[in-house]
Amino acid sequence: MDQVVTLVAPPGRLTPAMAAQARDALATLGARAGTPDWLSPGEAVDIAFEDLATDQATATVRAAVPGADVIAQPAQGRRKQLLLADMDSTIVTSETLDELAGFAGLKDEISAITRRAMNGELDFEGALRARVGMLKGLSVEALERTWAATELMDGAAELVATMRANEARCVLVSGGFTFFTSRVAELVGFHEHHSNTLLVEGGKLTGQVGEPILGRDAKLATLKRLAAELGLPLSATLAVGDGANDMAMLGAAGLGVAFRAKPVVAASARARVDQCGLRALLFAQGYREHDIVAAMA
């Protein structure tokens, strides 16, 4: 069978009954479906199928098994050789700019702008300049304090370590700032990172961002450039993110995953993960539990 649907749930929550429900749902639309193949007992299962479009399979199985994240795709070429990942609310749990704003007493105000920008309601570049402008005069000490409180998303280290161990190139590409992406890249094991620069003078933020700003178009361009440099078709790439500035990148990648994404992003993405951590992206590529590397080698 030339297609596969992968169901992933938080560990211990995916049951054989849920896998059977998924298989039956495919059958109701006339698809031929294979025997469930467990990638991680209680957590992830593959069901091969044919004679049904992947978008139909995704919608049907998602409705039949609401307790699981569902990704349907061609079976051939599932393992990707280039990963591009957003940082804020994807590789780390927070929006670092919003957390930084807390030290200026502006978290609520700046977070509101962030939410609108990430849902595509505001121009990303303009919203970034406006938010950073509001932080003019903030001490760089606030950057260090923000970093000290930053936490990795569940499964982030495993995602990068496992893909690196299988010779994939892993790249962090963010509309955030190099102060944070450089540290996240080193901590998690990304090969490289690309982001924006906060301008500093006299130990304080100037309220300006280095130009040009890395936004939606730049993320897409980075995906295409790196794929070309590595001699890879876009079908061999995986991109993951949560905001409107990730949408073009997600749409162009072979597997573009909206991760716990804003509504406008989730609605447009071919694949999404709403309930699980980033290990789900490994199962979507066909990795089994015993293949997963716990940390960077």
C-alpha positions in Angstrom: 0.0 0.0 0.0 1.4 3.4 -1.0 0.0 5.6 1.8 0.1 5.6 5.5 -1.8 7.3 8.3 0.0 7.7 11.7 -1.9 8.2 14.9 0.0 9.6 17.9 -1.3 10.2 21.4 0.3 11.2 24.7 2.2 8.1 26.1 -0.2 5.4 27.3 -3.3 6.9 25.8 -3.5 5.2 22.4 -5.3 1.9 22.5 -5.9 -1.0 20.1 -9.5 0.0 20.1 -8.6 3.5 18.8 -6.5 1.9 16.0 -9.4 -0.3 15.1 -11.7 2.8 14.9 -9.2 4.5 12.6 -9.1 1.4 10.3 -12.8 1.1 10.2 -13.2 4.9 9.4 -10.9 4.4 6.4 -12.9 1.4 5.3 -16.2 3.4 5.4 -14.8 5.6 2.6 -13.8 2.6 0.5 -10.1 2.5 1.4 -8.2 -0.7 1.8 -6.4 -0.6 5.1 -3.7 -2.8 6.5 -3.1 -4.2 10.0 -2.1 -1.6 12.6 1.7 -1.4 13.0 2.7 -0.2 16.4 5.6 2.2 16.4 5.4 2.8 20.2 2.9 0.8 22.2 0.3 3.0 23.7 1.7 6.1 21.9 2.0 5.7 18.1 0.7 3.4 15.3 0.8 3.3 11.5 -2.0 2.1 9.3 -1.1 1.6 5.7 -3.9 2.3 3.2 -4.7 2.9 -0.5 -7.6 4.1 -2.7 -8.2 7.3 -0.7 -6.7 10.8 -0.8 -4.5 11.7 2.2 -6.5 14.8 3.1 -9.7 12.7 3.2 -7.9 10.1 5.3 -6.7 12.7 7.8 -10.1 14.3 8.2 -11.9 11.0 8.5 -9.6 9.5 11.1 -9.3 12.7 13.1 -13.0 12.8 13.4 -13.2 9.1 14.3 -10.4 9.2 16.9 -10.5 12.6 18.6 -8.0 11.5 21.2 -5.1 11.3 18.7 -3.1 13.5 16.4 -3.4 12.2 12.8 -1.0 12.6 9.9 -1.6 10.9 6.6 1.0 11.0 3.8 2.6 8.9 1.0 4.6 6.0 2.5 7.6 6.5 0.2 10.0 9.2 1.3 8.7 9.6 4.9 12.1 10.1 6.5 13.2 13.6 5.8 16.8 14.8 5.4 16.3 18.5 6.3 14.5 19.9 9.3 13.6 23.5 9.6 12.0 24.4 13.0 10.5 27.6 14.4 11.7 28.4 17.9 9.1 30.2 20.0 6.1 28.0 21.1 7.6 25.2 19.0 11.1 24.3 20.2 10.7 26.2 23.4 7.4 26.5 25.3 7.2 30.3 25.5 7.3 33.4 23.3 10.6 34.8 24.3 9.8 38.4 23.3 6.7 38.3 25.4 8.6 37.0 28.4 11.3 39.6 27.9 8.5 42.3 27.9 7.6 41.2 31.3 10.7 42.8 32.7 9.5 46.1 31.3 6.1 45.7 32.7 4.6 45.3 29.2 4.0 41.6 28.9 0.2 41.8 28.5 0.4 44.6 26.0 3.1 43.0 23.9 1.6 39.5 24.1 -1.6 40.8 22.6 0.3 42.1 19.6 2.2 38.8 19.3 -1.1 36.8 19.3 -2.5 38.9 16.5 0.7 38.8 14.5 1.0 35.0 14.9 -2.6 34.6 13.7 -1.9 36.6 10.6 -3.9 39.7 11.7 -0.9 42.0 11.6 2.1 42.4 9.3 4.9 40.4 11.0 7.7 42.8 10.3 5.8 45.9 11.4 4.5 44.1 14.5 8.1 43.1 15.4 9.5 46.6 15.0 6.6 48.0 17.1 7.1 45.5 20.0 10.8 45.9 20.1 10.4 49.7 20.0 8.4 49.4 23.2 11.4 47.9 24.9 13.8 50.7 24.3 16.0 51.3 27.3 15.5 47.8 28.8 18.7 46.4 30.3 20.4 43.4 28.6 20.3 41.7 32.0 16.6 41.1 31.2 17.7 38.9 28.2 19.7 36.7 30.6 16.9 36.4 33.0 14.5 35.6 30.2 16.8 32.9 29.0 17.2 31.4 32.5 13.4 30.8 32.6 13.1 29.4 29.0 12.1 25.8 28.8 12.3 23.3 25.9 9.2 21.8 24.4 8.6 18.2 25.2 10.4 16.0 22.6 12.5 18.8 21.1 15.9 17.3 22.0 14.7 13.8 20.9 13.6 15.2 17.5 16.8 16.9 16.7 19.1 14.2 18.2 17.3 11.4 16.3 17.3 13.2 13.0 21.0 14.1 13.4 21.8 10.5 14.1 20.2 9.6 10.8 22.2 12.2 8.9 19.5 14.9 8.5 20.4 18.5 8.6 18.7 20.4 11.5 18.2 24.1 11.3 16.5 26.6 13.7 14.8 29.4 11.8 13.0 32.0 13.9 11.4 35.4 13.8 12.9 35.8 17.3 16.4 36.8 18.2 19.9 35.5 17.9 20.4 35.9 21.7 18.0 33.1 22.2 18.4 31.0 19.0 22.1 30.7 19.5 21.6 29.2 22.9 18.7 27.0 21.9 20.7 25.7 18.9 23.7 24.8 21.1 21.5 23.2 23.8 19.4 21.1 21.5 22.0 20.3 18.8 20.8 22.2 15.7 23.5 22.5 13.0 22.8 26.2 12.5 20.3 28.9 13.4 18.9 32.0 11.6 16.9 34.8 13.3 16.8 38.5 14.0 19.2 40.7 16.0 18.3 43.0 18.9 20.4 46.2 18.7 22.1 47.1 22.0 24.0 50.2 23.0 25.5 50.9 26.4 24.1 47.7 27.9 20.5 48.6 26.9 18.2 47.8 24.1 18.0 50.6 21.5 14.4 49.7 20.5 15.5 48.7 17.1 16.0 45.4 15.2 18.8 44.7 12.7 17.7 44.7 9.1 16.6 42.9 7.1 14.0 41.3 9.3 13.7 37.5 9.1 10.0 36.9 8.5 7.6 34.7 6.5 9.4 35.2 3.1 12.8 34.7 4.6 11.8 31.4 6.3 10.6 30.1 2.9 13.7 31.3 1.2 15.9 29.6 3.8 14.1 26.3 3.3 14.5 26.5 -0.5 18.2 27.6 -0.2 19.2 24.9 2.2 17.4 22.2 0.2 19.2 23.3 -2.9 22.6 23.4 -1.2 22.1 19.9 0.1 20.8 18.7 -3.3 17.5 17.7 -1.8 14.0 18.0 -3.4 11.5 19.9 -1.2 9.7 16.5 -0.7 12.7 15.5 1.5 12.2 18.4 3.9 10.3 18.7 7.2 9.2 22.1 8.6 7.4 22.8 11.9 6.0 25.9 13.4 3.0 27.6 15.0 2.6 31.1 13.6 1.4 32.9 10.4 5.0 33.7 9.6 5.6 29.9 9.3 2.8 29.2 6.8 4.7 29.6 3.6 7.5 27.4 4.9 5.0 24.7 6.1 3.2 24.8 2.7 6.4 24.3 0.7 8.0 21.5 2.8 7.5 17.9 2.0 6.0 17.5 5.5 4.9 20.8 7.0 3.5 20.4 10.5 1.5 23.1 12.3 2.5 22.4 15.9 -0.1 23.5 18.6 -0.7 26.3 16.1 -2.7 29.5 15.9 -6.1 29.0 14.3 -5.2 30.4 10.9 -2.2 28.1 10.7 -3.9 25.0 11.9 -6.7 25.6 9.4 -4.4 25.8 6.4 -1.8 23.1 7.2 -1.8 19.7 5.6 -0.5 18.2 8.9 -0.9 19.3 12.4 0.0 18.2 16.0 -2.4 19.5 18.6 -2.1 17.1 21.5 1.4 15.6 21.6 5.0 16.8 21.9 7.6 16.9 19.2 8.2 13.1 19.3 5.1 13.0 17.1 7.2 14.3 14.2 9.5 11.3 14.5 6.6 8.8 14.4 5.2 10.7 11.4 8.5 9.8 9.7 8.2 6.1 10.6 10.7 6.1 13.4 10.0 3.5 16.1 10.4 3.9 19.8 13.7 2.1 19.9 15.0 4.3 17.1 14.6 7.5 19.2 17.8 9.1 20.5 17.2 10.7 24.0 19.8 13.5 23.7 22.4 15.0 21.4 25.3 12.6 20.9 
